[in-house]
Amino acid sequence: MKDDGYIAVSEISWLTDTRPDEIEQYWVNAYSEIDTIKNKLSVIEKCGYTNVANFALDDKCWIDNYYQPLIDNSEAFLKKYNYANEVKDFLEQGKIEADMYNKFKDYYSYVFYIAKKKQ
């Protein structure tokens, strides 16, 4: 990266310090690297970057652009792949994730982090 370069990443992050056990266990099992924004910013700093900005993605990003199309296109996707068990499992996990998001969206989101390389 250039000396004056920036990096931008999105990462699933907790929006709160505490949350219901059901969603905590779901995400710890699905992606153990999930952490709070504060702790993610600490990692960014330890890696030699300074936080410039960060923001949680809006509900529309999750629902309108990810979960709803996944649900709407499930049958066509299944048909395209001859109702393969792997495809069924993938779609079922997507539905579970969508249900969890609808129930617990106040506790987590993808957070977009923008950081600048330290001089």
MDTraj code that builds the backbone (N, CA, C; nanometers):
import mdtraj as md
import numpy as np

residues = "MET LYS ASP ASP GLY TYR ILE ALA VAL SER GLU ILE SER TRP LEU THR ASP THR ARG PRO ASP GLU ILE GLU GLN TYR TRP VAL ASN ALA TYR SER GLU ILE ASP THR ILE LYS ASN LYS LEU SER VAL ILE GLU LYS CYS GLY TYR THR ASN VAL ALA ASN PHE ALA LEU ASP ASP LYS CYS TRP ILE ASP ASN TYR TYR GLN PRO LEU ILE ASP ASN SER GLU ALA PHE LEU LYS LYS TYR ASN TYR ALA ASN GLU VAL LYS ASP PHE LEU GLU GLN GLY LYS ILE GLU ALA ASP MET TYR ASN LYS PHE LYS ASP TYR TYR SER TYR VAL PHE TYR ILE ALA LYS LYS LYS GLN".split()
xyz = np.array([
    [0.0840, -0.1170, 0.0000],
    [0.0000, 0.0000, 0.0000],
    [0.0888, 0.1237, 0.0000],
    [0.0453, 0.2250, -0.0712],
    [0.1181, 0.3518, -0.0740],
    [0.1198, 0.4146, 0.0650],
    [0.2210, 0.4968, 0.0897],
    [0.2341, 0.5602, 0.2211],
    [0.1108, 0.6394, 0.2616],
    [0.0444, 0.7015, 0.1667],
    [-0.0745, 0.7807, 0.1992],
    [-0.2030, 0.7050, 0.1653],
    [-0.1931, 0.5724, 0.1601],
    [-0.3065, 0.4903, 0.1188],
    [-0.4128, 0.4703, 0.2257],
    [-0.5285, 0.4317, 0.1780],
    [-0.6429, 0.4015, 0.2630],
    [-0.6839, 0.2567, 0.2403],
    [-0.7528, 0.2024, 0.3380],
    [-0.8100, 0.0696, 0.3251],
    [-0.9564, 0.0780, 0.3669],
    [-1.0403, 0.0044, 0.2993],
    [-1.1832, -0.0001, 0.3339],
    [-1.2250, -0.1465, 0.3380],
    [-1.2863, -0.1863, 0.4476],
    [-1.3323, -0.3245, 0.4641],
    [-1.4685, -0.3245, 0.5314],
    [-1.5444, -0.4287, 0.5059],
    [-1.6679, -0.4484, 0.5822],
    [-1.6499, -0.5752, 0.6640],
    [-1.7049, -0.5723, 0.7832],
    [-1.6872, -0.6830, 0.8766],
    [-1.8104, -0.6919, 0.9653],
    [-1.8593, -0.8140, 0.9840],
    [-1.9721, -0.8336, 1.0752],
    [-1.9262, -0.7918, 1.2154],
    [-2.0046, -0.7075, 1.2810],
    [-1.9640, -0.6517, 1.4101],
    [-2.0845, -0.6381, 1.5022],
    [-2.0571, -0.6559, 1.6297],
    [-2.1609, -0.6301, 1.7294],
    [-2.1801, -0.4801, 1.7421],
    [-2.3050, -0.4371, 1.7505],
    [-2.3375, -0.2957, 1.7694],
    [-2.3534, -0.2604, 1.9163],
    [-2.3598, -0.3618, 2.0013],
    [-2.3803, -0.3419, 2.1447],
    [-2.2781, -0.4254, 2.2217],
    [-2.2578, -0.3892, 2.3468],
    [-2.1660, -0.4667, 2.4309],
    [-2.2310, -0.5925, 2.4870],
    [-2.3625, -0.5912, 2.4977],
    [-2.4350, -0.7094, 2.5452],
    [-2.5460, -0.7414, 2.4465],
    [-2.5871, -0.8678, 2.4447],
    [-2.6904, -0.9121, 2.3506],
    [-2.7489, -1.0431, 2.4007],
    [-2.8658, -1.0805, 2.3506],
    [-2.9267, -1.2066, 2.3912],
    [-2.8367, -1.3257, 2.3556],
    [-2.8379, -1.4246, 2.4410],
    [-2.7533, -1.5427, 2.4227],
    [-2.7804, -1.6129, 2.2897],
    [-2.9051, -1.6141, 2.2458],
    [-2.9392, -1.6834, 2.1209],
    [-2.8596, -1.6288, 2.0026],
    [-2.8521, -1.4979, 1.9895],
    [-2.7794, -1.4406, 1.8761],
    [-2.6291, -1.4468, 1.8997],
    [-2.5875, -1.4340, 2.0228],
    [-2.4444, -1.4481, 2.0562],
    [-2.3945, -1.5858, 2.0128],
    [-2.4658, -1.6899, 2.0518],
    [-2.4238, -1.8262, 2.0175],
    [-2.4310, -1.8517, 1.8674],
    [-2.5335, -1.7988, 1.8032],
    [-2.5462, -1.8175, 1.6587],
    [-2.4222, -1.7649, 1.5874],
    [-2.3835, -1.6405, 1.6181],
    [-2.2711, -1.5813, 1.5465],
    [-2.1367, -1.6351, 1.5916],
    [-2.1212, -1.6689, 1.7170],
    [-1.9950, -1.7292, 1.7613],
    [-1.9726, -1.8612, 1.6872],
    [-2.0796, -1.9367, 1.6644],
    [-2.0683, -2.0624, 1.5896],
    [-2.0514, -2.0388, 1.4400],
    [-2.1178, -1.9376, 1.3863],
    [-2.1126, -1.9119, 1.2420],
    [-1.9841, -1.8399, 1.2012],
    [-1.9367, -1.7495, 1.2860],
    [-1.8188, -1.6690, 1.2526],
    [-1.7570, -1.6181, 1.3825],
    [-1.6612, -1.6920, 1.4332],
    [-1.6056, -1.6625, 1.5655],
    [-1.5288, -1.5301, 1.5720],
    [-1.4975, -1.4702, 1.4579],
    [-1.4255, -1.3428, 1.4562],
    [-1.5160, -1.2221, 1.4794],
    [-1.6460, -1.2433, 1.4915],
    [-1.7353, -1.1306, 1.5198],
    [-1.6913, -1.0656, 1.6508],
    [-1.6956, -0.9329, 1.6544],
    [-1.6547, -0.8609, 1.7746],
    [-1.7207, -0.7234, 1.7733],
    [-1.7017, -0.6483, 1.8797],
    [-1.7590, -0.5142, 1.8878],
    [-1.6821, -0.4180, 1.7972],
    [-1.7457, -0.3086, 1.7641],
    [-1.6804, -0.2055, 1.6834],
    [-1.5546, -0.1562, 1.7546],
    [-1.5638, -0.1350, 1.8841],
    [-1.4486, -0.0888, 1.9622],
    [-1.3307, -0.1841, 1.9460],
    [-1.3561, -0.3132, 1.9558],
    [-1.2471, -0.4102, 1.9433],
    [-1.1953, -0.4208, 1.8004],
    [-1.2824, -0.4063, 1.7023],
    [-1.2378, -0.4068, 1.5622],
    [-1.1496, -0.2850, 1.5341],
    [-1.1861, -0.1700, 1.5912],
    [-1.1039, -0.0499, 1.5744],
    [-0.9670, -0.0679, 1.6393],
    [-0.9629, -0.1386, 1.7498],
    [-0.8357, -0.1681, 1.8153],
    [-0.7466, -0.2536, 1.7252],
    [-0.8045, -0.3503, 1.6570],
    [-0.7290, -0.4336, 1.5626],
    [-0.6739, -0.3477, 1.4491],
    [-0.7568, -0.2586, 1.3984],
    [-0.7134, -0.1685, 1.2911],
    [-0.5918, -0.0877, 1.3361],
    [-0.5981, -0.0325, 1.4570],
    [-0.4866, 0.0460, 1.5110],
    [-0.3612, -0.0404, 1.5261],
    [-0.3768, -0.1609, 1.5798],
    [-0.2622, -0.2506, 1.6003],
    [-0.1976, -0.2923, 1.4686],
    [-0.2733, -0.2889, 1.3616],
    [-0.2213, -0.3261, 1.2290],
    [-0.1569, -0.2086, 1.1566],
    [-0.1490, -0.0931, 1.2237],
    [-0.0788, 0.0203, 1.1651],
    [-0.1657, 0.1188, 1.0892],
    [-0.2939, 0.1223, 1.1228],
    [-0.3859, 0.2132, 1.0545],
    [-0.4550, 0.3031, 1.1555],
    [-0.5001, 0.4174, 1.1077],
    [-0.5791, 0.5103, 1.1872],
    [-0.7212, 0.5104, 1.1326],
    [-0.8176, 0.4976, 1.2211],
    [-0.9572, 0.4988, 1.1788],
    [-0.9933, 0.6357, 1.1213],
    [-1.0532, 0.6340, 1.0044],
    [-1.1016, 0.7566, 0.9412],
    [-1.2523, 0.7673, 0.9602],
    [-1.3213, 0.6566, 0.9401],
    [-1.4671, 0.6538, 0.9552],
    [-1.5124, 0.5089, 0.9638],
    [-1.6286, 0.4905, 1.0220],
    [-1.6928, 0.3590, 1.0208],
    [-1.8425, 0.3799, 1.0353],
    [-1.9187, 0.2913, 0.9731],
    [-2.0640, 0.3014, 0.9814],
    [-2.1254, 0.1645, 0.9568],
    [-2.2368, 0.1413, 1.0243],
    [-2.3111, 0.0167, 1.0057],
    [-2.3968, 0.0285, 0.8806],
    [-2.4044, -0.0802, 0.8062],
    [-2.4888, -0.0812, 0.6875],
    [-2.6354, -0.0753, 0.7274],
    [-2.7130, -0.0059, 0.6500],
    [-2.8560, 0.0123, 0.6720],
    [-2.9324, -0.1190, 0.6526],
    [-3.0499, -0.1283, 0.7144],
    [-3.1372, -0.2456, 0.6976],
    [-3.1604, -0.2806, 0.5513],
    [-3.1760, -0.1789, 0.4678],
    [-3.2035, -0.2033, 0.3258],
    [-3.0926, -0.2852, 0.2610],
    [-2.9698, -0.2638, 0.3051],
    [-2.8580, -0.3420, 0.2494],
    [-2.8774, -0.4903, 0.2782],
    [-2.9204, -0.5208, 0.3978],
    [-2.9412, -0.6601, 0.4368],
    [-3.0675, -0.7172, 0.3733],
    [-3.1773, -0.6494, 0.3953],
    [-3.3074, -0.7054, 0.3572],
    [-3.3314, -0.6935, 0.2076],
    [-3.3293, -0.5728, 0.1547],
    [-3.3653, -0.5509, 0.0140],
    [-3.2627, -0.6061, -0.0841],
    [-3.1355, -0.6023, -0.0454],
    [-3.0305, -0.6394, -0.1395],
    [-2.9675, -0.7755, -0.1139],
    [-3.0056, -0.8418, -0.0056],
    [-2.9460, -0.9723, 0.0223],
    [-3.0518, -1.0769, 0.0564],
    [-3.1175, -1.0602, 0.1703],
    [-3.2094, -1.1648, 0.2150],
    [-3.3309, -1.1813, 0.1245],
    [-3.3957, -1.0724, 0.0864],
    [-3.5164, -1.0854, 0.0043],
    [-3.4865, -1.1478, -0.1319],
    [-3.3817, -1.1054, -0.2025],
    [-3.3499, -1.1733, -0.3291],
    [-3.3160, -1.3215, -0.3098],
    [-3.2491, -1.3537, -0.1992],
    [-3.2181, -1.4940, -0.1706],
    [-3.3464, -1.5753, -0.1579],
    [-3.4415, -1.5223, -0.0839],
    [-3.5693, -1.5911, -0.0649],
    [-3.6486, -1.5943, -0.1950],
    [-3.6552, -1.4809, -0.2638],
    [-3.7332, -1.4721, -0.3880],
    [-3.6823, -1.5653, -0.4972],
    [-3.5528, -1.5901, -0.4999],
    [-3.4933, -1.6709, -0.6061],
    [-3.4616, -1.8141, -0.5641],
    [-3.5048, -1.8531, -0.4457],
    [-3.4722, -1.9859, -0.3940],
    [-3.5196, -2.0985, -0.4843],
    [-3.6435, -2.0930, -0.5267],
    [-3.6982, -2.2025, -0.6079],
    [-3.6237, -2.2155, -0.7407],
    [-3.5963, -2.1051, -0.8057],
    [-3.5226, -2.1092, -0.9328],
    [-3.3809, -2.1629, -0.9119],
    [-3.3191, -2.1248, -0.8021],
    [-3.1842, -2.1718, -0.7700],
    [-3.1849, -2.3226, -0.7447],
    [-3.2833, -2.3685, -0.6682],
    [-3.2970, -2.5126, -0.6439],
    [-3.3157, -2.5889, -0.7743],
    [-3.4032, -2.5389, -0.8577],
    [-3.4319, -2.6044, -0.9851],
    [-3.3072, -2.6087, -1.0735],
    [-3.2353, -2.4974, -1.0789],
    [-3.1144, -2.4891, -1.1622],
    [-3.0124, -2.5962, -1.1235],
    [-3.0048, -2.6275, -0.9960],
    [-2.9076, -2.7254, -0.9466],
    [-2.9737, -2.8576, -0.9062],
    [-3.0849, -2.8882, -0.9728],
    [-3.1525, -3.0182, -0.9569],
    [-3.1820, -3.0544, -0.8113],
    [-3.2173, -2.9540, -0.7336],
    [-3.2574, -2.9743, -0.5943],
    [-3.1496, -3.0471, -0.5130],
    [-3.0243, -3.0171, -0.5431],
    [-2.9112, -3.0789, -0.4731],
    [-2.9178, -3.0474, -0.3239],
    [-2.8798, -3.1441, -0.2432],
    [-2.8837, -3.1263, -0.0979],
    [-2.7980, -3.0090, -0.0521],
    [-2.6834, -2.9884, -0.1167],
    [-2.5965, -2.8765, -0.0794],
    [-2.6669, -2.7430, -0.1018],
    [-2.7431, -2.7339, -0.2086],
    [-2.8166, -2.6110, -0.2383],
    [-2.9299, -2.5933, -0.1376],
    [-2.9986, -2.7010, -0.1062],
    [-3.1045, -2.6949, -0.0046],
    [-3.0475, -2.6473, 0.1287],
    [-2.9326, -2.7035, 0.1674],
    [-2.8691, -2.6642, 0.2940],
    [-2.8287, -2.5170, 0.2929],
    [-2.7711, -2.4727, 0.1819],
    [-2.7306, -2.3329, 0.1685],
    [-2.8502, -2.2400, 0.1851],
    [-2.9585, -2.2715, 0.1169],
    [-3.0781, -2.1872, 0.1238],
    [-3.1418, -2.1911, 0.2618],
    [-3.1402, -2.3068, 0.3261],
    [-3.1952, -2.3178, 0.4616],
    [-3.1136, -2.2326, 0.5588],
    [-2.9810, -2.2368, 0.5465],
    [-2.8964, -2.1541, 0.6327],
    [-2.9212, -2.0053, 0.6070],
    [-2.9432, -1.9698, 0.4814],
    [-2.9754, -1.8310, 0.4486],
    [-3.1060, -1.7867, 0.5110],
    [-3.2051, -1.8757, 0.5102],
    [-3.3342, -1.8440, 0.5721],
    [-3.3192, -1.8283, 0.7235],
    [-3.2425, -1.9174, 0.7847],
    [-3.2183, -1.9071, 0.9290],
    [-3.1485, -1.7746, 0.9604],
    [-3.0471, -1.7414, 0.8810],
    [-2.9751, -1.6157, 0.9028],
    [-3.0681, -1.4954, 0.8863],
    [-3.1548, -1.4993, 0.7856],
    [-3.2505, -1.3898, 0.7640],
    [-3.3460, -1.3773, 0.8824],
    [-3.3934, -1.4902, 0.9328],
    [-3.4822, -1.4883, 1.0496],
    [-3.4109, -1.4302, 1.1716],
    [-3.2854, -1.4702, 1.1904],
    [-3.2084, -1.4184, 1.3036],
    [-3.1879, -1.2673, 1.2885],
    [-3.1601, -1.2236, 1.1668],
    [-3.1407, -1.0803, 1.1450],
    [-3.2685, -1.0031, 1.1764],
    [-3.3801, -1.0513, 1.1273],
    [-3.5068, -0.9824, 1.1537],
    [-3.5377, -0.9757, 1.3025],
    [-3.4976, -1.0765, 1.3754],
    [-3.5241, -1.0821, 1.5191],
    [-3.4232, -0.9996, 1.6004],
    [-3.2973, -0.9961, 1.5560],
    [-3.1899, -0.9393, 1.6382],
    [-3.1093, -0.8283, 1.5701],
    [-3.1649, -0.7621, 1.4704],
    [-3.0880, -0.6641, 1.3926],
    [-3.0385, -0.5442, 1.4727],
    [-3.0916, -0.5220, 1.5894],
    [-3.0433, -0.4111, 1.6721],
    [-2.9082, -0.4412, 1.7367],
    [-2.8639, -0.5660, 1.7283],
    [-2.7428, -0.6076, 1.7982],
    [-2.6199, -0.6243, 1.7091],
    [-2.6384, -0.6359, 1.5778],
    [-2.5232, -0.6574, 1.4903],
    [-2.5520, -0.6090, 1.3494],
    [-2.4442, -0.5881, 1.2762],
    [-2.4558, -0.5500, 1.1363],
    [-2.3192, -0.5656, 1.0717],
    [-2.3170, -0.5564, 0.9409],
    [-2.1883, -0.5372, 0.8752],
    [-2.1530, -0.3917, 0.8977],
    [-2.0303, -0.3698, 0.9380],
    [-1.9806, -0.2343, 0.9592],
    [-1.8725, -0.2099, 0.8556],
    [-1.8801, -0.0965, 0.7920],
    [-1.7820, -0.0565, 0.6915],
    [-1.6776, 0.0278, 0.7633],
    [-1.5527, -0.0150, 0.7574],
    [-1.4420, 0.0542, 0.8231],
    [-1.3513, 0.1162, 0.7168],
    [-1.3176, 0.2432, 0.7345],
    [-1.2242, 0.3121, 0.6460],
    [-1.1076, 0.3588, 0.7329],
    [-0.9876, 0.3219, 0.6925],
    [-0.8697, 0.3553, 0.7721],
    [-0.7564, 0.4023, 0.6815],
    [-0.6673, 0.4800, 0.7403],
    [-0.5518, 0.5327, 0.6668],
    [-0.4252, 0.4750, 0.7287],
    [-0.3325, 0.4390, 0.6426],
    [-0.2049, 0.3871, 0.6895],
    [-0.1333, 0.4944, 0.7709],
    [-0.0819, 0.4546, 0.8894],
    [-0.0087, 0.5503, 0.9732],
    [0.1231, 0.5855, 0.9061],
    [0.1641, 0.7095, 0.9239],
    [0.2917, 0.7566, 0.8654],
    [0.4089, 0.7146, 0.9496],
])
top = md.Topology()
chain = top.add_chain()
for i, resn in enumerate(residues, 1):
    res = top.add_residue(resn, chain, resSeq=i)
    for name in ("N", "CA", "C"):
        top.add_atom(name, md.element.get_by_symbol(name[0]), res)
traj = md.Trajectory(xyz[None], top)
